[in-house]
């Protein structure tokens, strides 16, 4: 691969890393500042939900627009918008400003679909799963470091320090993209017509109708819905079932993130070359299913860490493999649209998954979200087996 394209890939990975670092900087502090500004509990919940809701609504818009005008301008606009959202957070003196800053951050962070499309444009077909793994690793490392850095900055300078640090990182990211990020989608490969605003529920049937892609999009929704059950209830489970405090829970989340980043950044490319994406997907989901079910039943924290490690390894190979397959099957002039819809589905899963997880934890018992998650992973694995049997023989790269 030419050095210029390798440099562009690094800029994209840096963009995703900073997106998640900035996300992690703020998320642990949101409840604290919203409460300090006398927001109601309902409004605090709305502040936390608005980010994912905006990603759900705007990921298809950015993705499809990048199919028409190119990836570079969309990435530059969205990174600049992200920097502005951090400035708003830094200057917030009431809960309303925090809410607006998170709304804008959700709109601009929906650029993940464009970043994935860019990587697909510049990466050879046989290397795309490895590239998607590196995206996942950048995602994971940013999420691991963000809360720790945010906690230190918040203790030192409050929301002003956190917001300005996020704005500075986004500014560095924008400058790096402006100087080192060439356009990846030539004019002759761009989508030539406009269908208006890409509302996610309107675009969904079109993406589901793309041969072999639709089922993979539903698998993605199912798998993220499953994991959202864990993410929304794990601290409660760790406290009531295992007697862990907030700091110890943070260590466990960091442990999960490190395991996932190691697998996605260092192993998934080699495993994909040897076994292929379909086998890795099936194996990843079948590893995650029993691990999720066992989490609330392990007899000690040591065994809990074993179950979490198995779950992280399964997710580490399954996520990049699924995105790699989608990138191969999506038409080159619709990759932005396809990744926009899949990101939108992922955001929707992160809205409804925690809702079910929290309700079932409180009404059906502590193990209910994890049994649900395990069964959903089994369903996802079964869907991939069915997909492989019916569609794999007809699969060919998009370009």
C-alpha positions as semicolon CSV with decimal commas, in nm:
position;residue;x (nm);y (nm);z (nm)
1;X;0,000;0,000;0,000
2;X;0,141;0,347;-0,088
3;X;0,273;0,552;0,204
4;X;0,012;0,822;0,131
5;X;-0,274;0,578;0,188
6;X;-0,112;0,435;0,500
7;X;-0,088;0,789;0,633
8;X;-0,457;0,844;0,552
9;X;-0,550;0,525;0,737
10;X;-0,361;0,644;1,042
11;X;-0,553;0,974;1,033
12;X;-0,883;0,781;1,028
13;X;-0,778;0,562;1,320
14;X;-0,672;0,876;1,506
15;X;-1,010;1,034;1,431
16;X;-1,198;0,737;1,578
17;X;-0,962;0,719;1,877
18;X;-1,020;1,089;1,953
19;X;-1,397;1,054;1,903
20;X;-1,407;0,787;2,173
21;X;-1,150;0,957;2,394
22;X;-1,364;1,270;2,390
23;X;-1,676;1,061;2,454
24;X;-1,505;0,898;2,752
25;X;-1,375;1,232;2,882
26;X;-1,727;1,361;2,932
27;X;-1,955;1,064;2,999
28;X;-1,839;0,990;3,360
29;X;-1,881;1,359;3,445
30;X;-2,223;1,419;3,288
31;X;-2,434;1,319;3,585
32;X;-2,215;1,518;3,823
33;X;-2,236;1,844;3,628
34;X;-2,602;1,804;3,537
35;X;-2,680;1,749;3,906
36;X;-2,462;2,045;4,004
37;X;-2,668;2,260;3,766
38;X;-2,987;2,134;3,937
39;X;-3,121;1,926;3,651
40;X;-3,402;1,684;3,729
41;X;-3,326;1,309;3,715
42;X;-3,542;1,284;3,402
43;X;-3,346;1,561;3,231
44;X;-3,016;1,397;3,330
45;X;-3,138;1,079;3,162
46;X;-3,231;1,281;2,854
47;X;-2,882;1,435;2,844
48;X;-2,732;1,086;2,841
49;X;-2,975;0,955;2,577
50;X;-2,956;1,246;2,330
51;X;-2,606;1,151;2,206
52;X;-2,712;0,804;2,087
53;X;-3,043;0,935;1,954
54;X;-2,862;1,192;1,736
55;X;-2,627;0,922;1,608
56;X;-2,930;0,712;1,517
57;X;-3,081;1,001;1,322
58;X;-2,771;1,144;1,154
59;X;-2,543;0,847;1,074
60;X;-2,739;0,768;0,752
61;X;-2,733;1,137;0,656
62;X;-2,354;1,170;0,683
63;X;-2,295;0,831;0,524
64;X;-2,510;0,890;0,218
65;X;-2,389;1,247;0,177
66;X;-2,031;1,117;0,171
67;X;-2,133;0,884;-0,116
68;X;-2,226;1,195;-0,317
69;X;-1,969;1,461;-0,224
70;X;-1,678;1,248;-0,103
71;X;-1,550;1,139;0,237
72;X;-1,299;1,417;0,304
73;X;-1,537;1,716;0,331
74;X;-1,777;1,523;0,555
75;X;-1,497;1,423;0,791
76;X;-1,359;1,779;0,807
77;X;-1,704;1,928;0,875
78;X;-1,790;1,672;1,142
79;X;-1,455;1,704;1,323
80;X;-1,496;2,083;1,331
81;X;-1,847;2,040;1,471
82;X;-1,712;1,806;1,737
83;X;-1,458;2,069;1,845
84;X;-1,738;2,325;1,876
85;X;-1,945;2,086;2,090
86;X;-1,653;2,057;2,335
87;X;-1,626;2,436;2,354
88;X;-1,996;2,453;2,442
89;X;-1,944;2,194;2,715
90;X;-1,649;2,392;2,852
91;X;-1,856;2,711;2,869
92;X;-2,174;2,546;3,006
93;X;-2,323;2,718;3,307
94;X;-2,656;2,540;3,308
95;X;-2,798;2,198;3,220
96;X;-2,950;2,331;2,898
97;X;-2,606;2,412;2,755
98;X;-2,479;2,067;2,852
99;X;-2,779;1,914;2,675
100;X;-2,714;2,119;2,359
101;X;-2,342;2,032;2,362
102;X;-2,425;1,660;2,378
103;X;-2,685;1,697;2,103
104;X;-2,426;1,857;1,873
105;X;-2,164;1,598;1,975
106;X;-2,401;1,317;1,879
107;X;-2,469;1,472;1,539
108;X;-2,100;1,514;1,458
109;X;-1,980;1,184;1,607
110;X;-2,211;1,008;1,361
111;X;-1,913;1,037;1,123
112;X;-1,806;0,681;1,215
113;X;-2,001;0,558;0,913
114;X;-1,798;0,788;0,687
115;X;-1,473;0,678;0,852
116;X;-1,561;0,312;0,794
117;X;-1,649;0,387;0,431
118;X;-1,316;0,570;0,388
119;X;-1,121;0,270;0,521
120;X;-1,317;0,044;0,283
121;X;-1,232;0,273;-0,009
122;X;-0,855;0,269;0,047
123;X;-0,801;-0,085;0,180
124;X;-0,764;-0,393;-0,043
125;X;-1,049;-0,640;-0,007
126;X;-0,834;-0,908;0,159
127;X;-0,714;-0,663;0,428
128;X;-1,046;-0,500;0,521
129;X;-1,127;-0,720;0,819
130;X;-0,786;-0,640;0,968
131;X;-0,852;-0,270;0,904
132;X;-1,193;-0,296;1,074
133;X;-1,017;-0,463;1,367
134;X;-0,782;-0,166;1,397
135;X;-1,087;0,064;1,396
136;X;-1,227;-0,143;1,684
137;X;-0,894;-0,124;1,867
138;X;-0,881;0,256;1,828
139;X;-1,242;0,267;1,949
140;X;-1,157;0,055;2,255
141;X;-0,836;0,234;2,356
142;X;-1,007;0,573;2,333
143;X;-1,292;0,451;2,549
144;X;-1,050;0,306;2,807
145;X;-0,837;0,620;2,842
146;X;-1,120;0,873;2,824
147;X;-1,279;0,822;3,168
148;X;-0,942;0,820;3,347
149;X;-0,828;1,142;3,177
150;X;-1,171;1,300;3,227
151;X;-1,167;1,220;3,597
152;X;-0,828;1,388;3,644
153;X;-0,923;1,695;3,440
154;X;-1,260;1,724;3,610
155;X;-1,103;1,720;3,956
156;X;-0,851;1,984;3,846
157;X;-1,057;2,227;3,640
158;X;-1,417;2,108;3,613
159;X;-1,614;2,109;3,289
160;X;-1,399;2,398;3,158
161;X;-1,084;2,183;3,162
162;X;-1,259;1,878;3,019
163;X;-1,427;2,071;2,739
164;X;-1,117;2,263;2,638
165;X;-0,908;1,944;2,638
166;X;-1,165;1,780;2,409
167;X;-1,170;2,086;2,183
168;X;-0,790;2,088;2,164
169;X;-0,780;1,720;2,067
170;X;-1,048;1,774;1,803
171;X;-0,854;2,073;1,669
172;X;-0,538;1,865;1,634
173;X;-0,744;1,597;1,464
174;X;-0,894;1,847;1,218
175;X;-0,552;1,988;1,128
176;X;-0,413;1,638;1,077
177;X;-0,707;1,546;0,852
178;X;-0,680;1,873;0,655
179;X;-0,310;1,820;0,586
180;X;-0,289;1,442;0,545
181;X;-0,627;1,309;0,438
182;X;-0,677;1,287;0,060
183;X;-1,017;1,212;-0,091
184;X;-1,079;0,837;-0,108
185;X;-1,384;0,828;-0,338
186;X;-1,312;0,942;-0,696
187;X;-1,581;1,146;-0,867
188;X;-1,659;0,866;-1,113
189;X;-1,743;0,627;-0,827
190;X;-1,971;0,866;-0,640
191;X;-2,344;0,838;-0,622
192;X;-2,489;1,056;-0,894
193;X;-2,841;1,115;-0,765
194;X;-2,985;1,249;-0,443
195;X;-3,286;1,093;-0,269
196;X;-3,324;1,374;-0,016
197;X;-3,264;1,351;0,355
198;X;-3,153;1,006;0,466
199;X;-3,396;0,935;0,749
200;X;-3,282;0,608;0,910
201;X;-3,614;0,424;0,901
202;X;-3,665;0,526;0,537
203;X;-3,318;0,410;0,436
204;X;-3,339;0,082;0,627
205;X;-3,557;-0,107;0,372
206;X;-3,322;-0,004;0,090
207;X;-3,016;-0,134;0,273
208;X;-3,195;-0,453;0,379
209;X;-3,276;-0,512;0,012
210;X;-2,907;-0,512;-0,092
211;X;-2,819;-0,876;-0,167
212;X;-2,657;-1,050;0,132
213;X;-2,618;-0,724;0,328
214;X;-2,961;-0,697;0,489
215;X;-2,928;-1,000;0,713
216;X;-2,582;-0,891;0,824
217;X;-2,727;-0,554;0,929
218;X;-2,987;-0,731;1,143
219;X;-2,716;-0,953;1,294
220;X;-2,528;-0,637;1,393
221;X;-2,839;-0,496;1,564
222;X;-2,897;-0,824;1,750
223;X;-2,538;-0,850;1,876
224;X;-2,520;-0,488;1,994
225;X;-2,860;-0,520;2,162
226;X;-2,721;-0,820;2,350
227;X;-2,408;-0,640;2,471
228;X;-2,612;-0,332;2,569
229;X;-2,785;-0,551;2,829
230;X;-2,449;-0,606;2,998
231;X;-2,327;-0,247;2,965
232;X;-2,640;-0,104;3,127
233;X;-2,655;-0,341;3,426
234;X;-2,301;-0,462;3,495
235;X;-2,222;-0,206;3,767
236;X;-2,543;-0,301;3,949
237;X;-2,463;-0,672;3,916
238;X;-2,103;-0,620;4,032
239;X;-2,221;-0,425;4,336
240;X;-2,507;-0,650;4,448
241;X;-2,377;-0,991;4,337
242;X;-2,001;-0,954;4,386
243;X;-1,972;-0,663;4,634
244;X;-1,750;-0,451;4,407
245;X;-1,727;-0,073;4,439
246;X;-1,724;0,185;4,159
247;X;-1,345;0,191;4,131
248;X;-1,325;-0,189;4,101
249;X;-1,597;-0,185;3,836
250;X;-1,391;0,069;3,645
251;X;-1,095;-0,170;3,654
252;X;-1,312;-0,448;3,513
253;X;-1,434;-0,228;3,228
254;X;-1,074;-0,132;3,154
255;X;-0,982;-0,503;3,160
256;X;-1,258;-0,572;2,909
257;X;-1,143;-0,288;2,688
258;X;-0,779;-0,400;2,690
259;X;-0,874;-0,757;2,604
260;X;-1,090;-0,640;2,314
261;X;-0,827;-0,396;2,186
262;X;-0,554;-0,664;2,190
263;X;-0,770;-0,909;1,995
264;X;-0,893;-0,650;1,743
265;X;-0,564;-0,472;1,698
266;X;-0,326;-0,767;1,702
267;X;-0,501;-1,094;1,626
268;X;-0,809;-1,051;1,412
269;X;-0,618;-0,982;1,088
270;X;-0,414;-1,303;1,118
271;X;-0,717;-1,507;1,223
272;X;-0,923;-1,369;0,935
273;X;-0,655;-1,459;0,682
274;X;-0,647;-1,814;0,817
275;X;-1,011;-1,891;0,892
276;X;-1,218;-1,631;0,702
277;X;-1,473;-1,383;0,836
278;X;-1,769;-1,623;0,842
279;X;-1,600;-1,879;1,068
280;X;-1,476;-1,603;1,297
281;X;-1,826;-1,458;1,321
282;X;-1,983;-1,791;1,413
283;X;-1,705;-1,871;1,658
284;X;-1,717;-1,524;1,814
285;X;-2,090;-1,534;1,879
286;X;-2,078;-1,891;2,008
287;X;-1,801;-1,788;2,250
288;X;-1,995;-1,486;2,372
289;X;-2,326;-1,666;2,427
290;X;-2,225;-1,900;2,715
291;X;-1,992;-1,637;2,864
292;X;-2,277;-1,386;2,891
293;X;-2,511;-1,641;3,047
294;X;-2,247;-1,744;3,303
295;X;-2,155;-1,391;3,418
296;X;-2,421;-1,363;3,695
297;X;-2,362;-1,723;3,811
298;X;-1,982;-1,739;3,852
299;X;-1,878;-1,824;4,211
300;X;-1,603;-1,561;4,247
301;X;-1,454;-1,249;4,092
302;X;-1,171;-1,462;3,948
303;X;-1,416;-1,678;3,754
304;X;-1,607;-1,364;3,657
305;X;-1,288;-1,232;3,495
306;X;-1,254;-1,558;3,301
307;X;-1,610;-1,522;3,167
308;X;-1,547;-1,158;3,078
309;X;-1,224;-1,251;2,896
310;X;-1,404;-1,514;2,687
311;X;-1,678;-1,263;2,606
312;X;-1,422;-0,997;2,508
313;X;-1,232;-1,237;2,283
314;X;-1,552;-1,345;2,110
315;X;-1,657;-0,985;2,054
316;X;-1,306;-0,891;1,944
317;X;-1,316;-1,130;1,650
318;X;-1,687;-1,101;1,567
319;X;-1,719;-0,721;1,536
320;X;-1,441;-0,658;1,281
321;X;-1,537;-0,972;1,087
322;X;-1,895;-0,850;1,050
323;X;-1,786;-0,501;0,939
324;X;-1,532;-0,657;0,703
325;X;-1,799;-0,865;0,535
326;X;-2,033;-0,568;0,507
327;X;-1,757;-0,358;0,348
328;X;-1,694;-0,629;0,087
329;X;-2,059;-0,671;-0,004
330;X;-2,170;-0,306;-0,012
331;X;-2,156;-0,140;-0,357
332;X;-1,873;0,115;-0,370
333;X;-2,111;0,406;-0,435
334;X;-2,333;0,309;-0,141
335;X;-2,080;0,220;0,129
336;X;-2,147;0,542;0,317
337;X;-2,521;0,475;0,309
338;X;-2,476;0,114;0,423
339;X;-2,241;0,202;0,708
340;X;-2,470;0,491;0,800
341;X;-2,764;0,256;0,840
342;X;-2,561;-0,004;1,032
343;X;-2,429;0,266;1,267
344;X;-2,783;0,394;1,307
345;X;-2,903;0,042;1,393
346;X;-2,619;0,013;1,644
347;X;-2,724;0,341;1,809
348;X;-3,086;0,224;1,821
349;X;-2,973;-0,099;1,986
350;X;-2,786;0,107;2,248
351;X;-3,108;0,294;2,322
352;X;-3,351;0,001;2,348
353;X;-3,102;-0,255;2,484
354;X;-3,035;-0,069;2,810
355;X;-3,408;-0,008;2,849
356;X;-3,480;-0,380;2,841
357;X;-3,171;-0,459;3,048
358;X;-3,265;-0,220;3,326
359;X;-3,630;-0,327;3,333
360;X;-3,554;-0,700;3,333
361;X;-3,283;-0,658;3,600
362;X;-3,530;-0,490;3,833
363;X;-3,840;-0,698;3,756
364;X;-3,717;-1,043;3,648
365;X;-3,396;-1,079;3,847
366;X;-3,027;-0,996;3,820
367;X;-2,957;-1,280;3,577
368;X;-3,234;-1,185;3,329
369;X;-3,035;-0,935;3,115
370;X;-2,746;-1,182;3,082
371;X;-2,966;-1,477;2,987
372;X;-3,133;-1,247;2,733
373;X;-2,792;-1,142;2,599
374;X;-2,671;-1,501;2,570
375;X;-2,982;-1,611;2,384
376;X;-2,953;-1,315;2,146
377;X;-2,591;-1,410;2,072
378;X;-2,704;-1,765;1,992
379;X;-2,965;-1,618;1,757
380;X;-2,698;-1,401;1,593
381;X;-2,473;-1,707;1,544
382;X;-2,763;-1,905;1,397
383;X;-2,843;-1,621;1,158
384;X;-2,483;-1,620;1,035
385;X;-2,488;-1,998;0,984
386;X;-2,809;-1,965;0,782
387;X;-2,662;-1,672;0,588
388;X;-2,346;-1,869;0,510
389;X;-2,539;-2,169;0,386
390;X;-2,766;-1,962;0,161
391;X;-2,548;-1,672;0,045
392;X;-2,175;-1,737;0,086
393;X;-2,144;-1,929;-0,238
394;X;-2,281;-1,628;-0,425
395;X;-2,064;-1,370;-0,245
396;X;-1,810;-1,172;-0,449
397;X;-1,619;-0,855;-0,361
398;X;-1,785;-0,528;-0,451
399;X;-1,480;-0,411;-0,641
